[in-house]
Amino acid sequence: MFVCSNGLETFHLNWEIPITSDNLIYVLFLGFSAAMLGISGFESSANFVEEQQTGVFPKTLRNMWAIVSFFNPAIAILLIAVIPIAELDGYRESLLSYLGHTTGGTWLSMLISVDAVLVLCGAVLTSFVGVSGLLKRMTLDRILPNYFLKENKRGSNYRIIITFLILCISVLIVTKGHLESLAGVYTFSFLAVMALFGIGNLLLKFKRRKLPRPEKTRGFSVVLAILFIIAAFLGNIILNEEAFATFIKYLVPAILVVAIMLGRSTLIQLGVDTLDYFYKPIRKFAVIGNRYLQNMHRKIHAQEFVFYTKGDDVAILNKVMQYVQNNETTKKLKIVNVKKAYESNEALKIDLEVLDRAYPEIHIEFIEIDGVFGPELIDELSKKWNIPKNFMFIGSPGDKFSYRVSELGGVRLIM
């Protein structure tokens, strides 16, 4: 029997596996995999990192580590010490409540139950806040349909909230409300998110080496953490194959939706070509459908993008053009240089003329502005040109840059 607690509920899994010298490592591996759920909650802190003061995020992680490191082993040892192992299997859905009843009586059991409900309510609210921000950002970056951007009078994206609510209810229905199945689906989701955090950290190290960051960690530590998470993921597949199958049923459609949105320009062009092929036998339908898809295709590519340059050389500007050409569906790019009155951009203009000939499919418009680059200027130009800030790019700032990237209102980086 393995027992793990995340401070709210205690989950345990029971296998009829005799512990011998031959299978001790395997049994410990299964116990480690089951216990990984005990660190859930760390991913929630990332939802609020942009709203926190400088230096607060490391403190929240430190406090969570301290709490988990004390309570998880303490509760597990207390359970084993107070309650006979043979009785644990009969209270698998309410172990902490039963522990409170055994040690303090009915009042302590009720107190633990009420506390669990309150903490669960907070966790649910946190999940809705996190999902709303995540899906809104993904929609603004054109990874999800604009359907989710609809707001009510109070400024809430109610379609995101309703969709997430329906998704949660569907998981409850699919698992038939079975607590261990629900916990299993949550375990795979949690471990996948934690692994993605590590992979994202590695990508930043390789792709954004010059990006200033207040907190750093060694690449070896990140790789080691990812390997531990993968091991726990595989162990939980062994422990609960049914929950893993449910997790895959939700993961695959989500990936397909994102893939379709990322490749929608290609799919639309494929639709145009298909309609052209069947033009003669279904002329009227082809003409109407072709016109509609062409308008949609034109509308997508009509979105303008902005790159703020500090007078970069032609090699860096060429990388910018390659990124826009390979990753963004647009035919218009404004290149803006914020300069002082006495500075000259003659060399930059010559470089842009070369790039304009090298990338004829993208119209380059060069704009010179006298002033100081900062959040106020970005906000002013975004409103003036009606271009969202997440469609604006800057190069990787140096250590002397006056602002943090998060202060620029969503402007993205191009290396």
Secondary structure as GFF3:
##gff-version 3
##sequence-region A 1 415
A	DSSP	beta_strand	2	5	.	.	.	ID=ss1
A	DSSP	beta_strand	10	13	.	.	.	ID=ss2
A	DSSP	alpha_helix	24	35	.	.	.	ID=ss3
A	DSSP	three_ten_helix	36	39	.	.	.	ID=ss4
A	DSSP	three_ten_helix	42	51	.	.	.	ID=ss5
A	DSSP	alpha_helix	56	82	.	.	.	ID=ss6
A	DSSP	alpha_helix	85	88	.	.	.	ID=ss7
A	DSSP	three_ten_helix	89	91	.	.	.	ID=ss8
A	DSSP	alpha_helix	95	104	.	.	.	ID=ss9
A	DSSP	alpha_helix	106	140	.	.	.	ID=ss10
A	DSSP	three_ten_helix	146	149	.	.	.	ID=ss11
A	DSSP	alpha_helix	158	174	.	.	.	ID=ss12
A	DSSP	alpha_helix	179	207	.	.	.	ID=ss13
A	DSSP	alpha_helix	219	239	.	.	.	ID=ss14
A	DSSP	alpha_helix	241	262	.	.	.	ID=ss15
A	DSSP	alpha_helix	264	277	.	.	.	ID=ss16
A	DSSP	alpha_helix	283	301	.	.	.	ID=ss17
A	DSSP	beta_strand	304	309	.	.	.	ID=ss18
A	DSSP	alpha_helix	314	327	.	.	.	ID=ss19
A	DSSP	beta_strand	332	339	.	.	.	ID=ss20
A	DSSP	alpha_helix	346	358	.	.	.	ID=ss21
A	DSSP	beta_strand	363	370	.	.	.	ID=ss22
A	DSSP	alpha_helix	375	385	.	.	.	ID=ss23
A	DSSP	three_ten_helix	389	391	.	.	.	ID=ss24
A	DSSP	beta_strand	392	395	.	.	.	ID=ss25
A	DSSP	three_ten_helix	405	408	.	.	.	ID=ss26
A	DSSP	beta_strand	412	414	.	.	.	ID=ss27
###
